[in-house]
Amino acid sequence: MYACLYKSLRPFLLLLVPALLAVACSRIDLAYRNLDVLVPWSLNDYLNMNRQQKAWLNQRLKQHLAWHCRTQLPGYLTWIDEVRQMVVNGQVTDQQVQARTQEVKQAIARVTDQITPSAAQLLRAMDDEQVREMRQAFTADIHERQARLVKTPLARQIAARAERMEKRLTPWLGELSPQQQLRIMAWSQGQGEQSRESVANRANWQAHFSEAMEQRKSDGFQSRLEQLLKNRETLWTPEYRQASQHSEQAARQLLVDLMAQSSEQQRRHLEQKLSQVRKDFSVLKCMQG
């Protein structure tokens, strides 16, 4: 599932593009062909589509996936090469990581730009009952995240965050040293109650989305959807904007520090993983759109 890919991506976004992490979930060819990697949110989590809508979406996704494979994947190969050279040359610096991160954001923006018209067409066709069910799903989502990420005692949040990071990094670096584990714990402590701002911002975005869906038959719906999907940052709460900037900076510094603490064996392990991912992508045959 794409959820596996995306959740794995978040903490290692600074090193691995979304598609790369498909290998952590399945064989890369099967994963890539069966993932709705071009949808900016998980439709199935919030929209109860009927058979006709699902069939339409599946066909449209095949077309977008063919476009993505044909036009976007070649750039991923170059990107992987650049990351691998950073590792080989010992140049995992904040400047280099920031550059690779910006390239990832640009790649995601191109995909979002490509699929937004299809998303608008699908969402316009939703009936009132489907929109009501979507609102209920949004409410349940926020309640679950508040219980799991906000209402949990801070000490447990910090410990769980560090544990998740370790689990996501280990496949790429191998076994982490005690020093690296301490650095990850320090990073997690530095995030504080960032989850509170994240959940609040998510609820804010969902409220804007729900409001837009009430106007889905209007002429201005697609432009509103473009803001929601392509320019999400314009709708961030001030608190989350500040927290996000801090979080991204902290994540970059964490990566730089972990690589500085890495052993020759860990760097070799990472190089091999990147080389294997590149090989998997280089032999991937694109479908016809």
Buried (B, 14 or more C-beta within 10 A) or exposed (E): BBEBBBBBBEBBBBBBBBBBBBBBBBEBBEBBBEBBBBBBBEBBEBBBBEEEBEEBBEEBBBBBBBBBBEEBBEBBBEBBEEBBEBBEEEEBBEEBBBEBBEBBEEBBEEBBEBBBEBBBEBBBBBEEEBBEBBBEBBEEBBEEBBEEBBEBEEEEBBBBBBEBBBEBBEBBBBEBBEEBEEBBBEBBBBBBEBBBBBBBBBBBBBBBBBEBBEEBEEEEBBEBBBBBBBEBEEBBBEBBEEBBEBBBEBBBBBBBBBBEBBEEEBBBBBBEBBEEBBEBBEEBEBEEE
